[in-house]
Amino acid sequence: MPILLGDDGTMDTVVFCSECGREYRGNWDPNPDTAECGDETYDDFIDWFIGEIEVEHVCGEDDL
């Protein structure tokens, strides 16, 4: 079940399950003063976000 990056026209980062279509939203904070790792890039965030959803998502379940 691949989790893919989507675009719904908002500023949120949207990923979705290619099988069931469930969407997940996340927000990247580029501010190094508030981020856990000040040198994290947006690409790093996307990789992490997709990885987290791939681990926790089960098709057909409403909640993580």
N, C-alpha and C positions, 0 to 999 in steps of 0.2 A: 504494500500500500504506500505508494509514493506521496509524500507531502510536497506540494509545489507552491512557489511564490505566486501570489495573485496581485491584482490591482483593481480596486473598486472605486477609484477616483478620490479617496480620502488620503490624509497624511499618515494614517495608520499603516503599519506593516501587516499585510494580510497573507496568510498561508492557508491552504486548503487541502483536504484529502481528495486525491484523484478518483477514489472509489465511491465514497458516500457523499462528497461535496461539502462536508462540514468545514466551516471557516473558523479560523482563530486569528485574533488580533494582538499585536504587540506594539510597543513604542520604544524606540531606541533613544537613549539620552546621550547626545554627543558631548555634554559638558563634563570635562575631566574632573571637576570638583565634586560632582555628585555620582558619577559612574563608579562601579566597583573597580574597573580597570581603565585607567585614564588613556591608554593607548589602543583601546578597542575601536575597530573600524565598523562601519555599517555592514560590510560584508561579513565580518566576524559575528556581528549580532544576528544576521540572517542565518548563518550556518548554525549558530547555537540554538536559535528559535526553532528552526526546522528539526534539528536533532531532538530537542525537548518534546516536540509534538509527536515525532515518530515513535518515541519511546512510550509516551503516555496515551496516545489516541487508540481507541478501539472503535471500529466502524459500528454504528448503530447505538452507541452509548451517548446520552445527552450531556454528561459531565465528564471532566477529566478525572 
